[in-house]
């Protein structure tokens, strides 16, 4: 039996909030469509109090940002980027172009072709999310994207030097200081000063996530990555302190970030809740984390590991931290998650910042049908075919003609028939009245 010791906001409350976000985002996008740069600047002033002469940073501004960091800070950024670039390259190397002769004279294949241009959104208004620059820009670069535009909001009234440095080191071709819906809409729609991109990637708040949803179609997107979610699956092999740390470590992202404990131990559940209360008296980001925990935190107690697994797959959380006596079993049987963090020695923060896997992951149960951002998201897998012999063309043509006849597709069938007549030994194909040849017209 599954019991909730603590529940978050109900679905209707969340739905009502989502409706307000949708309406706000729609109005911003419409304004940018009709008024371009003027609307972008207006919203930047309104939401971020940011109105520079140019949203695009010059080479001198980029160099000044790099020079403002300490040697230790630069080394830390480079270390993280080395891990992330290395894993992205391994992923890219695993994706092979293929070509095979499936029948004598019939050659099929596919190529992985990079998207031509990408807009990378890096959150940074509340916290300077340096790592998001690595995750998006660097991964796109490894994939071979030719034009990468990267943007982040101003932080405390200026471009954040570490974010700018991370974008630059990762390989961004254009760096903007622009945030929110206005940033992703400008890149997707294109304005006089900001060139349109083919794809948008990167996490963001609920407004940025909704903007990507509304813009999807005119541009591609990586996935719907809204407010951070975390699920801790734990039993009495760990204690309430570590569970509380891992829950609050993600709750501090924002006031709408769900943090969920799933356990088969009521004692651990109660210990964790007590620890959360204690740690919230000490945590510097307690104001945000406390609101997130109060409104969206949940504690779920199950009787068995099997119940825990079923519930975890139902929740389909962005991050899943597993700390149990059956870690390997959960790892083997979990199906719906953005990323797994297996065992108490690792944690979501490692994945968020430095270990090498990508931190842009599916939220809002999207893990049921997609994984997170990776090098393959920037590649289009495009197929091709070649037919090398008369015999192969006639053979495929005969099958195709009969299949088209079953579907009543006369024009499709004639495409096959003309190949059979020209390249085969048959004078005609009986299932359709053939289209007259040009010489007979």
Secondary structure as the mmCIF struct_conf table of DSSP 4:
data_model
#
loop_
_struct_conf.conf_type_id
_struct_conf.id
_struct_conf.beg_label_comp_id
_struct_conf.beg_label_asym_id
_struct_conf.beg_label_seq_id
_struct_conf.end_label_comp_id
_struct_conf.end_label_asym_id
_struct_conf.end_label_seq_id
STRN STRN1 UNK A 3 UNK A 6
HELX_RH_AL_P HELX_RH_AL_P1 UNK A 11 UNK A 35
TURN_TY1_P TURN_TY1_P1 UNK A 36 UNK A 36
HELX_RH_AL_P HELX_RH_AL_P2 UNK A 37 UNK A 48
BEND BEND1 UNK A 53 UNK A 53
BEND BEND2 UNK A 55 UNK A 55
STRN STRN2 UNK A 56 UNK A 56
HELX_LH_PP_P HELX_LH_PP_P1 UNK A 57 UNK A 58
HELX_RH_AL_P HELX_RH_AL_P3 UNK A 59 UNK A 67
TURN_TY1_P TURN_TY1_P2 UNK A 68 UNK A 68
BEND BEND3 UNK A 69 UNK A 69
HELX_RH_AL_P HELX_RH_AL_P4 UNK A 71 UNK A 94
STRN STRN3 UNK A 98 UNK A 103
TURN_TY1_P TURN_TY1_P3 UNK A 104 UNK A 105
STRN STRN4 UNK A 106 UNK A 114
BEND BEND4 UNK A 116 UNK A 116
STRN STRN5 UNK A 117 UNK A 122
BEND BEND5 UNK A 125 UNK A 127
HELX_RH_AL_P HELX_RH_AL_P5 UNK A 130 UNK A 133
HELX_RH_PI_P HELX_RH_PI_P1 UNK A 134 UNK A 138
HELX_RH_AL_P HELX_RH_AL_P6 UNK A 139 UNK A 143
TURN_TY1_P TURN_TY1_P4 UNK A 144 UNK A 144
BEND BEND6 UNK A 146 UNK A 146
STRN STRN6 UNK A 147 UNK A 152
STRN STRN7 UNK A 155 UNK A 155
TURN_TY1_P TURN_TY1_P5 UNK A 156 UNK A 157
STRN STRN8 UNK A 158 UNK A 158
HELX_RH_AL_P HELX_RH_AL_P7 UNK A 161 UNK A 170
TURN_TY1_P TURN_TY1_P6 UNK A 171 UNK A 171
BEND BEND7 UNK A 173 UNK A 173
STRN STRN9 UNK A 174 UNK A 177
HELX_RH_AL_P HELX_RH_AL_P8 UNK A 180 UNK A 189
BEND BEND8 UNK A 192 UNK A 194
BEND BEND9 UNK A 198 UNK A 198
STRN STRN10 UNK A 199 UNK A 201
HELX_RH_AL_P HELX_RH_AL_P9 UNK A 206 UNK A 215
STRN STRN11 UNK A 216 UNK A 216
TURN_TY1_P TURN_TY1_P7 UNK A 217 UNK A 218
STRN STRN12 UNK A 219 UNK A 219
STRN STRN13 UNK A 220 UNK A 221
BEND BEND10 UNK A 222 UNK A 222
BEND BEND11 UNK A 227 UNK A 227
STRN STRN14 UNK A 230 UNK A 234
TURN_TY1_P TURN_TY1_P8 UNK A 236 UNK A 237
BEND BEND12 UNK A 238 UNK A 238
HELX_RH_AL_P HELX_RH_AL_P10 UNK A 240 UNK A 251
TURN_TY1_P TURN_TY1_P9 UNK A 252 UNK A 253
TURN_TY1_P TURN_TY1_P10 UNK A 255 UNK A 256
STRN STRN15 UNK A 259 UNK A 263
BEND BEND13 UNK A 264 UNK A 264
HELX_RH_AL_P HELX_RH_AL_P11 UNK A 266 UNK A 279
TURN_TY1_P TURN_TY1_P11 UNK A 280 UNK A 282
TURN_TY1_P TURN_TY1_P12 UNK A 284 UNK A 285
HELX_RH_AL_P HELX_RH_AL_P12 UNK A 286 UNK A 296
STRN STRN16 UNK A 298 UNK A 301
BEND BEND14 UNK A 303 UNK A 304
HELX_RH_AL_P HELX_RH_AL_P13 UNK A 305 UNK A 315
BEND BEND15 UNK A 318 UNK A 318
STRN STRN17 UNK A 319 UNK A 323
BEND BEND16 UNK A 324 UNK A 324
TURN_TY1_P TURN_TY1_P13 UNK A 325 UNK A 326
HELX_RH_AL_P HELX_RH_AL_P14 UNK A 327 UNK A 333
BEND BEND17 UNK A 336 UNK A 336
BEND BEND18 UNK A 338 UNK A 338
STRN STRN18 UNK A 339 UNK A 342
BEND BEND19 UNK A 343 UNK A 343
TURN_TY1_P TURN_TY1_P14 UNK A 344 UNK A 345
HELX_RH_AL_P HELX_RH_AL_P15 UNK A 348 UNK A 353
TURN_TY1_P TURN_TY1_P15 UNK A 354 UNK A 354
BEND BEND20 UNK A 355 UNK A 357
TURN_TY1_P TURN_TY1_P16 UNK A 364 UNK A 365
HELX_RH_3T_P HELX_RH_3T_P1 UNK A 366 UNK A 368
TURN_TY1_P TURN_TY1_P17 UNK A 369 UNK A 369
HELX_RH_3T_P HELX_RH_3T_P2 UNK A 375 UNK A 378
STRN STRN19 UNK A 379 UNK A 387
BEND BEND21 UNK A 389 UNK A 389
HELX_RH_AL_P HELX_RH_AL_P16 UNK A 390 UNK A 407
TURN_TY1_P TURN_TY1_P18 UNK A 408 UNK A 408
HELX_RH_AL_P HELX_RH_AL_P17 UNK A 410 UNK A 423
BEND BEND22 UNK A 424 UNK A 425
BEND BEND23 UNK A 427 UNK A 427
TURN_TY1_P TURN_TY1_P19 UNK A 430 UNK A 431
BEND BEND24 UNK A 432 UNK A 432
HELX_LH_PP_P HELX_LH_PP_P2 UNK A 434 UNK A 437
HELX_RH_3T_P HELX_RH_3T_P3 UNK A 438 UNK A 440
#
